[in-house]
Amino acid sequence: MSPSPDVLCRELQATVGPTHVLVDPDMRAGYETDWTGRFHGASRLVVRPGTTHEVAAVVRICAAHNAAIVTQGGNTGLVGGGVPRNHEVIVSTARLTRCDAVDTAASQVTVGSGVTLAAARNHARAVALDLAIDFASRDSATIGGAVATNAGGSRVIRFGTMRAQVAGIEAVLANGEIIGSLSGLPKETIGLHLPSLLCGSEGTLAIITAVRLKLVPWYRHTATALVGLPSLAAALDLLPALRRELAQLDSIELLMPSAMSLVCEHLQRTCPIPVDAGAYLLIECAGNSDQHDELMRVLALHAPTNATAVATDETARGRLLELRDNVTTAINHRGVPLKLDVALPLGVLSQTTADIEALINRLAPKSTLINFGHLAEGNLHLNTLNAGSADATITDQVLQMVIARGGAISAEHGIGIAKTHWLVAQRGAAEVDALRSLKASLDPHKMLNPGVLLPEA
């Protein structure tokens, strides 16, 4: 039987303090709708524990009262995994903000799961190290959320996804037990690797409370180039040379013309490249010495075009990077989009992109597709505005096409509640059954993020 809200509230208040249990609807509202406005629901209440032990106590109280939990970090997720669906208790990690001293010898740091990417990055940079993960929502997105979704972002080509940055983890199971290690030992062959298990689990197996992060050097010299190319196929043709000849290649971001046009309009700026292009690449090289000449040499050799803008000083670089960082904001300014985050093998990326555009034009001729992403990983962010009643059909047919061509229905945003329906088609029934068994063993009463990631049997 579900508890009386007053009983549950009193017990949680006694644990974390009255000011950190939010019951009033106006105070809960910001936690109950995702950043895009696509997903929302009412919670029972919001609780904000301040330590791992408080998280454990909160989970035990909720378990005793059979109150399901949704864990929420910065609420920047895009697939509905961090918002309530059936009056769950929202456990916010906003107060889990420990930042231990950086271990410069190991190039590691332990931080709370509620620390934002920007805060972790600034903490590392104070001792000339850096965070290997970066994306536009860095000021709001949290380390715990990035681990829970195995987030990617712009630097994956050089450093890998979030999973590659996790050296240790601390978490609370559905029964309130604390597990994990934050020692960060690079050689530790003692059974299954818990960080790998929880990274990408989207809050369904445990609540991540702290993470031991690997850090990378903070490169002080960065060159950024915006390159206009005739087509996406031409951009893909350039990719091998960039990988081969730019030793300090840090990122390759893709903006298709619709994305460039929209973000320039939103920022009230003209495109830095004076000619129309079929695809735009934002290429960054970062190292311990000036990267400008090497980047220009490779571009002059393999992309001989006057459609190039290059910057090395922070102000000019910032103006170029604003174009990529503000695409999502520009889209949301226009309306609530249908968002599909997919990855495709590079060999079929160009043709599949054209096929997806044709498909959407056919199904929703009055819609607008805004397409951008991360070129080297074949990761496309497909945002369709004004699709109307065709949303479900577009989603189904696009994801079926992606699976049929060897791609992934989610590249970095996760499954959440938006894509559970396609998980069996992507992973196979046997694998999904194995994942269900794992979930059942760690969370037999379906306390943690029910309905997220795994489809009901």
C-alpha positions in Angstrom: 0.0 0.0 0.0 1.3 3.5 -0.8 2.1 5.6 2.2 0.3 8.7 3.3 2.2 11.6 1.8 2.4 13.2 5.3 4.0 10.1 6.8 6.5 9.8 4.0 7.2 13.5 4.1 7.8 13.5 7.9 10.3 10.6 7.8 12.2 12.2 4.9 12.3 15.6 6.6 13.7 14.0 9.7 16.5 12.5 7.5 17.5 15.4 5.2 15.9 18.4 6.9 12.5 20.1 6.2 13.9 22.6 3.6 15.1 19.7 1.4 11.7 17.9 1.0 9.6 19.8 -1.5 5.9 19.1 -1.4 4.3 22.3 -2.7 3.3 21.9 -6.4 5.0 25.2 -7.4 8.3 24.1 -5.8 8.1 20.7 -7.5 7.2 22.0 -10.9 10.7 22.5 -12.2 11.6 18.9 -11.4 8.5 17.5 -13.1 9.1 18.6 -16.7 12.1 17.9 -18.8 14.2 20.6 -20.5 12.5 20.2 -23.8 9.0 20.2 -22.5 8.2 16.9 -24.1 8.0 14.8 -20.9 6.3 15.6 -17.7 4.4 14.1 -14.8 3.5 14.7 -11.2 5.7 13.5 -8.4 4.8 12.6 -4.8 7.5 14.9 -3.6 11.1 15.9 -4.2 13.8 15.0 -1.7 17.4 16.4 -1.9 19.8 14.4 0.2 23.2 15.9 0.9 25.4 12.9 1.4 25.7 9.2 0.3 24.5 8.1 3.7 21.4 10.4 3.4 20.7 8.9 0.0 20.9 5.4 1.5 18.5 6.5 4.3 16.1 8.0 1.8 16.1 4.9 -0.3 15.4 2.7 2.8 12.5 4.9 3.8 11.0 4.8 0.4 11.4 1.0 0.2 9.7 0.6 3.5 6.7 2.6 2.2 6.8 1.0 -1.3 7.4 4.4 -2.9 9.1 4.2 -6.2 12.0 6.6 -7.0 13.1 8.6 -10.0 16.7 9.9 -9.7 17.3 13.4 -11.2 20.5 15.3 -11.8 20.5 18.5 -13.8 17.3 17.6 -15.6 18.9 18.0 -19.0 18.0 14.6 -20.3 16.2 14.3 -23.6 14.4 11.0 -23.4 12.2 11.3 -20.3 14.3 9.2 -18.0 14.6 11.7 -15.2 11.0 12.9 -14.8 8.2 11.2 -12.9 5.6 9.1 -14.6 3.4 7.8 -11.8 3.8 9.9 -8.7 7.2 8.6 -7.8 9.5 10.3 -5.3 12.1 12.4 -7.1 15.5 12.0 -5.5 17.5 15.1 -6.6 21.3 14.8 -6.6 21.6 18.6 -6.6 23.3 18.7 -3.1 25.8 15.9 -3.8 28.5 18.4 -4.7 31.6 17.1 -3.0 34.8 18.0 -4.9 37.8 16.3 -3.4 41.3 17.6 -4.0 42.6 16.6 -7.4 45.0 13.7 -7.3 47.6 15.1 -9.7 49.8 12.0 -9.5 47.0 9.8 -10.8 45.3 12.5 -12.9 42.0 11.7 -11.1 39.5 13.4 -8.9 36.5 12.2 -6.9 33.3 14.3 -7.2 29.7 14.0 -6.1 27.2 13.0 -8.7 25.5 16.4 -8.5 28.5 18.3 -9.6 28.0 19.9 -13.0 30.4 19.2 -15.9 31.4 22.8 -15.9 32.2 22.8 -12.2 34.2 19.5 -12.5 36.1 20.9 -15.5 37.0 24.2 -13.6 38.1 22.2 -10.6 40.4 20.2 -12.7 41.8 23.2 -14.6 42.8 24.8 -11.4 45.7 22.3 -11.4 46.3 22.2 -15.2 44.1 19.1 -15.8 40.8 18.9 -17.7 37.6 16.9 -18.0 37.5 14.7 -21.1 33.8 15.1 -21.7 32.1 18.3 -22.9 28.8 19.2 -24.4 26.5 22.2 -24.6 24.6 21.7 -21.4 27.8 21.6 -19.3 26.6 24.3 -16.9 23.5 22.2 -15.9 24.3 18.6 -16.7 25.7 16.6 -13.8 28.5 14.0 -13.6 26.0 11.5 -12.2 23.6 12.0 -15.1 26.5 11.8 -17.6 27.6 8.5 -16.2 24.1 7.1 -16.0 23.5 7.7 -19.7 27.1 7.1 -20.8 27.1 10.6 -22.3 29.3 11.5 -25.2 29.6 15.0 -26.6 32.2 16.6 -28.7 35.5 15.0 -27.5 34.6 11.4 -28.0 36.9 11.1 -31.1 39.9 11.7 -28.8 38.9 10.4 -25.3 35.8 8.2 -25.7 32.5 8.4 -24.0 31.8 8.9 -20.2 32.4 5.2 -19.6 36.0 5.6 -20.5 36.4 8.4 -17.9 35.1 6.5 -14.9 37.8 5.0 -12.6 35.5 4.3 -9.6 32.0 4.7 -8.5 29.9 4.8 -5.3 26.2 4.0 -5.4 23.2 3.1 -3.4 21.2 0.0 -4.2 17.4 -0.3 -4.1 17.6 -1.8 -0.6 19.6 1.2 0.7 23.0 -0.6 0.8 26.1 1.4 -0.3 28.4 -0.2 -2.8 31.4 0.6 -4.9 34.9 1.9 -4.6 36.5 5.3 -5.2 40.1 4.2 -5.1 40.6 4.6 -8.8 43.2 1.9 -9.1 44.1 1.5 -12.8 44.9 -2.2 -12.3 42.1 -4.0 -10.4 41.1 -7.4 -11.6 38.7 -8.5 -8.9 35.6 -9.6 -10.7 32.9 -7.7 -12.5 33.6 -4.0 -13.1 30.8 -2.1 -11.3 31.5 1.2 -13.0 31.0 -0.4 -16.4 27.7 -2.0 -15.2 26.2 1.3 -13.8 27.4 3.5 -16.7 24.5 3.6 -19.1 22.1 2.0 -16.6 20.0 5.2 -16.5 19.2 5.0 -12.8 17.6 1.6 -13.0 20.1 -0.4 -11.0 21.4 2.0 -8.4 21.6 5.7 -7.5 25.1 7.0 -8.3 26.3 9.3 -5.5 30.0 9.8 -6.3 32.4 9.2 -9.2 36.1 8.8 -9.4 37.0 10.5 -12.7 40.0 10.1 -14.9 41.4 13.5 -16.1 43.3 14.5 -19.1 45.8 17.3 -19.7 44.5 20.8 -20.1 45.7 21.9 -23.5 46.2 25.6 -23.5 46.5 26.0 -27.3 43.4 25.3 -29.3 42.6 26.1 -32.9 39.0 26.0 -34.2 38.0 25.9 -37.8 34.6 26.2 -39.4 34.7 24.5 -42.8 32.0 24.5 -45.4 31.9 21.5 -47.7 29.7 20.7 -50.7 27.9 17.8 -49.1 27.8 15.4 -46.2 29.6 12.9 -48.4 32.4 15.4 -48.9 32.7 15.8 -45.2 33.0 12.1 -44.7 35.7 12.0 -47.4 37.7 14.5 -45.4 37.4 12.5 -42.2 40.2 9.9 -42.8 42.7 12.7 -43.5 41.8 14.6 -40.4 42.2 11.4 -38.2 45.5 10.5 -39.9 47.2 13.8 -40.1 46.0 15.8 -37.1 47.7 14.3 -34.1 46.0 16.7 -31.7 42.5 16.4 -33.2 40.0 17.1 -30.4 36.5 17.2 -32.0 34.6 17.2 -35.3 31.1 18.6 -35.0 28.6 18.5 -37.9 26.0 21.1 -38.7 23.8 20.5 -41.7 22.5 23.7 -43.5 19.2 23.7 -41.6 21.0 23.8 -38.3 23.4 26.5 -39.4 20.6 28.7 -40.8 18.5 28.3 -37.7 21.2 29.0 -35.1 22.5 32.0 -37.1 19.0 33.4 -37.1 18.6 32.7 -33.4 21.8 34.4 -32.5 21.1 37.2 -35.0 24.4 36.7 -36.8 25.5 35.9 -40.3 27.3 32.7 -41.0 31.1 33.2 -40.8 31.5 31.4 -44.1 30.2 33.6 -46.9 29.1 30.8 -49.2 26.3 28.3 -48.9 27.5 24.8 -48.1 26.0 21.3 -48.1 27.6 20.5 -44.7 29.5 22.5 -42.1 32.3 21.0 -39.9 33.6 22.6 -36.6 37.0 21.1 -36.2 39.2 21.6 -33.1 42.8 20.7 -32.4 44.1 21.1 -28.9 47.7 20.7 -27.7 50.6 22.2 -25.8 51.7 24.3 -28.7 50.1 26.5 -31.3 47.8 24.3 -33.5 46.9 26.9 -36.1 49.5 26.2 -38.8 49.1 22.4 -38.7 45.3 22.6 -38.9 45.5 25.1 -41.8 48.1 22.9 -43.6 45.8 19.8 -43.5 42.8 21.8 -44.5 44.6 23.4 -47.4 45.8 20.0 -48.6 42.6 18.1 -48.2 39.8 20.7 -48.2 41.0 23.4 -50.6 38.2 25.9 -50.3 37.8 29.5 -49.3 34.8 28.5 -47.2 36.9 28.3 -44.0 37.0 30.4 -40.8 39.8 29.6 -38.4 40.3 31.1 -34.9 42.8 30.6 -32.1 42.1 33.4 -29.6 39.3 32.7 -27.0 36.9 35.4 -28.2 37.0 34.4 -31.8 36.9 30.7 -31.0 33.9 31.3 -28.7 32.0 32.9 -31.5 32.5 29.9 -33.6 31.6 27.4 -30.8 28.5 29.4 -30.0 27.1 28.2 -33.3 27.2 24.5 -32.2 26.3 25.1 -28.5 23.2 27.0 -29.3 21.6 24.8 -31.9 19.4 23.0 -29.4 18.4 26.2 -27.7 17.5 27.7 -31.1 15.3 24.6 -31.9 13.5 24.8 -28.6 12.9 28.5 -29.2 10.9 27.4 -32.3 8.8 24.8 -30.5 8.9 21.3 -29.0 10.7 19.1 -31.5 10.6 15.4 -32.1 14.1 14.4 -31.1 15.9 11.3 -32.4 19.5 10.7 -31.4 20.9 7.9 -33.6 24.3 6.6 -34.7 25.1 5.0 -38.1 28.1 3.3 -39.7 30.0 5.9 -41.5 29.7 4.0 -44.8 26.0 4.5 -44.9 25.7 7.8 -43.1 25.3 10.1 -46.1 22.8 7.9 -47.9 20.8 7.2 -44.8 20.7 10.9 -43.9 19.2 11.6 -47.3 16.7 8.8 -47.0 15.6 10.0 -43.5 15.1 13.5 -44.9 13.0 12.1 -47.8 11.0 10.0 -45.4 10.2 12.9 -43.1 9.3 15.1 -46.0 6.9 12.5 -47.2 5.3 11.8 -43.8 5.1 15.4 -42.7 5.5 17.7 -45.6 5.0 20.8 -43.5 7.7 19.9 -41.0 11.3 21.1 -40.7 14.2 18.8 -40.0 17.1 20.3 -38.1 20.1 17.9 -38.4 23.4 18.1 -36.6 25.7 15.9 -34.6 29.2 14.4 -34.2 30.7 13.3 -37.5 33.4 10.9 -36.4 31.0 8.7 -34.5 28.2 8.8 -37.1 26.0 10.4 -34.5 23.1 12.4 -35.8 20.7 14.5 -33.7 17.5 14.6 -35.8 15.1 17.3 -34.6 11.8 17.6 -36.4 9.6 20.6 -35.9 5.9 20.7 -36.7 5.5 17.0 -37.4 2.1 17.0 -35.8 0.4 13.6 -35.8 3.2 12.0 -37.8 5.5 12.0 -34.7 5.0 8.3 -33.9 5.2 7.1 -37.5 8.4 9.1 -38.1 10.0 7.7 -35.0 9.0 4.1 -35.9 10.2 4.2 -39.5 13.4 6.2 -38.8 14.5 3.8 -36.0 13.6 0.8 -38.0 15.8 2.1 -40.8 18.6 2.8 -38.4 18.5 -0.7 -37.0 18.3 -2.3 -40.5 21.4 -0.4 -41.6 23.5 -1.5 -38.6 23.1 1.6 -36.5 22.0 2.4 -32.9 18.7 3.9 -31.8 20.5 5.9 -29.2 24.0 7.3 -29.5 24.4 9.4 -26.3 21.0 10.5 -25.0 19.9 7.1 -23.7 16.7 5.1 -24.0 14.7 6.6 -21.1 11.0 6.1 -21.7 11.1 7.4 -25.2 12.7 4.3 -26.9 12.0 1.3 -24.7 9.6 0.0 -27.4 12.5 -0.5 -29.8 15.0 -2.1 -27.4 14.2 -5.7 -28.4 14.5 -4.9 -32.1 17.9 -3.4 -31.4 19.4 -5.8 -28.8 17.4 -9.0 -29.3 15.0 -10.7 -27.0 17.6 -12.9 -25.3 19.8 -9.9 -24.4 16.9 -7.9 -23.1 15.8 -10.9 -21.0 19.3 -11.0 -19.5 19.1 -7.3 -18.7 15.7 -7.8 -17.1 17.2 -10.6 -14.9 20.0 -8.3 -13.8 17.4 -5.6 -13.0 15.3 -8.1 -11.0 18.3 -9.3 -9.0 19.3 -5.8 -7.9 15.9 -4.2 -7.7 13.3 -6.9 -7.3 10.5 -4.6 -6.3 11.1 -2.2 -9.2 11.9 0.7 -6.9 14.4 2.6 -9.1 13.2 4.4 -12.3 10.4 2.0 -13.1 9.5 2.1 -16.8 12.9 3.5 -17.9 15.3 1.7 -20.3 13.7 -1.8 -20.2 10.4 -2.6 -21.8 7.9 -4.5 -19.8 8.0 -8.3 -20.4 
